[in-house]
Amino acid sequence: MTKFFKTTGRRSLAVALCAFVAPGLLAVATLLAATTLASPAFATPSGTRVASTDASTPATGVPGASEAASAPAPAPYYVDFRARTAATYGHAFLWYGKSSERAVDVAGLHPATDSPVPYVLGHFMFVQSETGASYGDLDEQYLTANYRVYLTAEDAPKVFAYIQKLQKTTPFWNATTTNCTWFIGQVASFMGLSTPSHLLLPEDYVNDLKKMNDARNMASLAPGR
């Protein structure tokens, strides 16, 4: 099943779900088996602020990440929209923090606990969520896409406060409504960025987010934010 979703390219999550929603209970069992056998995507550390242990990690805080590592930061703070592999569709989440520090804060919406059961049920109903780091969010080997946007010292506290508020006010996860791409899209919209459909797969979502905003690496909040 992991291979199937890898090869679907730019199919939306809504289309991908059709592959297993129709057969009902058999589909649940199949998805449960796939998420159990594949690499875990649900374990959540207790805190969201983490630091890279790789001594070669650039000061920008993104290990091996493309444009962020090769160019000087135009502003002291950033939000990095990221996608990584997971047991099925992948996962979208945020790194945010200060460009000169190795420590990063991680935020993302995903089912609570490290059990695949809430994840499977979340394709049919709303399940309890967690909004911090999940297993694999710090590992470059799982990264499939990223789009880093910088913020001024004036705008950063507002954006960071919005992220933390969103974490506190999103108690439920659902595969097609309040999912991981929806979560990072709320932050992108707050920052004044154009956003694609939240039904895209995480890798496609982040790549489209970058494309729709012409890969600009600086955001300015609208007046009144």
N, C-alpha and C positions, 0 to 999 in steps of 0.2 A: 504493500500500500504506500509506503514511503516513496518507492520508486515511481509509482503511478502519479503521485502529486508532484514529484520532481519534474516529470515530463509533460505536465499539463501546461507549462509555460505561463501565459498570461490569463488563464481562465480565472474567473472570479470565484470567490469562496462559495457563492451560491450555486454555481454550476458544479463545482467539485463535490459539494455535499450530496448531489443527486446520485452519486455513485454508490452511496450506502444508506441513505435515508429510506429509500423505497422498500428494501427487504425487511425493515423493522428490526426484530430481535436478533436475527442473524447478522445484520449490519453492526449492531451494538457489540456482539461477541467478536466480530472480525476486527473492529476498531480497537476494542479492549486488548485483543491479542497483539495487534500491531504496536500499540503504545507501550505494552509491557515488554515486548522483545526489543524494541528500538531504544535508542539512547534516551535517558530521562529528560523531561522538559519542565518538570513541575516543582522540584525541590526549592524551597525559598530560605535563604539565610535570614537570620533574625534582624539584621540591620540592612540599610540600603547604602550607606556610605562605605566604600571599599577602595582599596588601593592596589595597583598592579604590583606583582612581585617580580616582574621581569625587569632586570636592570637596564635592558636595552630599550625599554619603552620610552618614547619621546615625552617631553614635558607636557605636550598637549593632552596626554592621557589616553590616546587611542593607539593601541599596539598595532604597528604596521599599517595603519589606515592611510591610504592614498594621499589625498590632497592635504589633510591636516598635518601630516608629518613632514611634508616637503616645503611648506610655506610658513612664514612667520604669522602668528596670530594677529589679525587686524584689530582685535578688541580683547579685553581681559577675561571675558566669560563666554560660555558656549552652551548650546544644546545639541547633542548628537543623536539624530534619528537613526536607529540601527535595526537590522534584521539578521536573524541567524537560523540555522537549521534546527529542526526539532523532530519529534517522532512522526509527525504527519505534515502539516502545512508549513511549519516554521513558526517563528515568534518575532514580533516587533516590540521594541522597547526603547528607552531613552538613557543616555548618559548625559549628565550635566554637571557643570562645576566651573572652576577657575582654570584658565589655560596654563598657568604657571605651576599648577599643583598636579601631582600624580594621582592623588585620591579623587574618586569620582562618586557622584550620587547616581543611583540606578532606580528607575521607575518604569513600571510596565504592568499591564493588566493581564492576569492569568487566573485559572482556577486555584482555589485554596488547596493546600496539602500537596504532598508528593505522590499521591495516589492517582492513577489514570481514571478512576471511576468518576470523579466530578467532571473531568474533561469530557468524557463520553456523554454523560448526562447533559452537559452544557450544550449539546447539539439539539436538544429537545426541550430544554427548559433553562431557567436562570439558576445559576449555582453560586455559592459563596466565592468571593474573589480574594486575591492578595495583590498588592500593588507595588511590591518591592522587587528586589533582584530575584531571578530564578536561575536554576542550574544552567550553566552555559553562557550566561550573559557577559562574563568576563573573559571568555576563551576566544582568542582570535581565530582559532581553527574552525569555529562554527560560524563565523561572520560571513554573511552573503552580500550585504549592502550596507552603506552608511552615508549619511548626509549631515555634515556638521555646519551649524549656523552660529555665528558669533553675536554677542550682545554687548552693549555698552554697560559701564558700571551703573548707569542710571536705570536701564531697562532690566538688567539681570535679576535684581531682587523681586521685581514684579512677576517675571516669568517663573522664577523658582517658587515663589509663593503660590502661584496658580497651579503648578505641578503638584505641590504638596496638598493643596485644597482638593484637587481632582482625585488624588489618592485616597483622601479621607471620605469623599462623597461618592465613590464608585464601589458599592459593596457587592455587586453581582457581576458575573461574567456570563456571556452567551456567545456562541460561535458566530452568529450572524448579526447581532445588534451591538451590544457593548462588548466588543472584542478587543484584541491587542492593537489592531490598526486604528480602530475608532479612538482608542485612548491617546495614541501619539498624534492622531489627527486633531484632537481637541487642543492640544498644546500648539501644534503648528498653526492652527487658525488663530489662536490667541496672539501668536507672534506676528500675525499679518501675512502668513504664507498661504498660497493657494493649495488646496488639498484634493487628492483623487478619491475615488470610491473606497470606503472602508471594507468592501467585500473583495478587494484584491488580495492575493497572497502577500504575506509580509515583504518578501524580497521585491516583488513587483511594486508594492505600495511605496516603499522607500525610494526605489529608482524613479518612479513616476513623480513622487513629491519633489525630488531634485530636478527632474526635467521640467515640470510645470513652473518651477521658480527660477528657471534658467541657471541653475546651479549657483545662484548668488550665495555668498557666504556671510552676509550681514543682514540682520533683521532690525527693523525699527518699529516699536509699538505705535499704534494709532493714538492720537491725542485722547486723553481721558482714560486710558488703560491704567 
